[in-house]
Amino acid sequence: MLTAEFSTDVSEAAPNGIRLSPNPASEVLMVHLPDGASSTFALLTIDGRQLQVPATRRSDGFQLEVRSLAPGAYLLRTEEGMAWFIKQ
């Protein structure tokens, strides 16, 4: 028996209050941080390699341009914790 999983475009906050949308993302990823959170972040591949993408600071977090990333799963690490997203 085969099982297929289809991700939905649901923005759900991680336990640390970080919210990523849309997830999965194709061109831009919005990172919403809890009030008072630092805007320092690292974008990581699943195997731990750090990547650089253009980022724009916003009042509630930042916007990442992820269009250049290969499709797959990625981690976003901030001082508040980690959250993951899928790049389509």
N, C-alpha and C positions, 0 to 999 in steps of 0.2 A: 504494500500500500504506500502510495506517495502522498506527501502532505505539502501543500504550497502555502507560503505565508506572504501576504501582501501588506506592506506598510501603509498607514494612512497618514494624512497630513494633519497630525494632531500635535499641538504645542503643549507639552506637559512639563511642569517644573520638576527638576530633580529634587531630591530631599534637601539639598543645600540651597534651594531657591533659584538656581540658575535655570532659565527657560530659553530653549533654542527653537526658532521657527523660521521658515517651515522645516520640517524634518520628516521626510528626506528633503534635501536642498539640491538645487541644480545650478544656480548662479550666485545667489546671495543668501547668507545665513545671518539672521538677527539674533544677537545674544542679549537677553534681558537679564540684568543682575539685580539682586535684592538691594534695597536702599542702603547706602553707606558702603557698598562693596567696592573693592579696588578694581581698576580697569586693566590690571596686568594679567596677561593670559599667555598660554602656550598651546599651539595646535600640534597634535601628535598623531602619527599613524598608529595602528594597532600594535605594531612591533616596537613602538617607542621612539621612532625618529621624529625630530622636531621639524616642522614645516613653517614657511613664511608665506603669508597671503596679505594682500592689501586690506587694511582695516580703517574704519572711520569711527571716531568716538561719537557717541550719542548721549543724550541726557540720562537714559535708563540702561546704558550698556554700550554696545558697539555693533557695527555691521561688518561682516567679513565677506570678501569677494572670493567665493570658492569655485568659480567656473573653471579655473585652471587645474583643479585637483582631479585625479583619476577617480572613477566610481569606486565606492567602498565605504567602510566604516572608519570614523575618525574620533579622536578624543579631544576635548577642550578642557584644559586645566587652568583654573584660576586659584587665587588665594582662598576662595570659599570652598573649593572642591572641584570635582570633575563632572562632566556631562558628555554624552556621546551623540553623534549624528551620522546620518548616512548621506553620502554624496551620490546623486544619480548620474 
